[in-house]
Amino acid sequence: MTQIYVDGDACPVKSEVLRVAERYARKVIIVSNGGLRPSRDPMIQHVIVPKSADAADDWIAEEVTSADIVVTADIPLAKRCLDKGALVIDHRGKTFTEENIGMAIAMRDLKQELRETGEVQTFNKSFSKADRSNFLQTLDRLLAR
């Protein structure tokens, strides 16, 4: 049965994930470095990993299967999960696929290089109601399949 893995550190749609998962009776595993309030709901599992840089990513990539959905904005983690056959979406509802992950990685690397050289300062676009709505629609559509 499909489980939903959430890269929980700084994820703005945890409550939306829980709401949709409850409607479909799916288990949610929220993985973070800490700071999350545990739930009494048996369908929600909190996994606390060490505070090292990629501990949450490593845990998710190890556990996820081709039957699962991963919610993350971390592009390298998205690639690792796609490689295992999982469905991957970000908090704005963008679905990562084998067709678009290469471009996402290239853009991420380019932006990082431009920031490091001081050529460009980039800022994350603020999270909007439209983003939240798009995320809900995408997650609902994936679970309904």
Buried (B, 14 or more C-beta within 10 A) or exposed (E): EBBBBBBBBEBEBBEBBBEBBEEBEBBBBBBBBEEBEEEEEEBBBBBBBEEEEBBBBBBBBEBBEEEBBBBBBBBBBBBBBBEBEBBBBBBBBBBBEEEEBEEBBEEEEEEEEEEEEEEEEEEEEEEEEEBBEBBBEBBBEBBEE
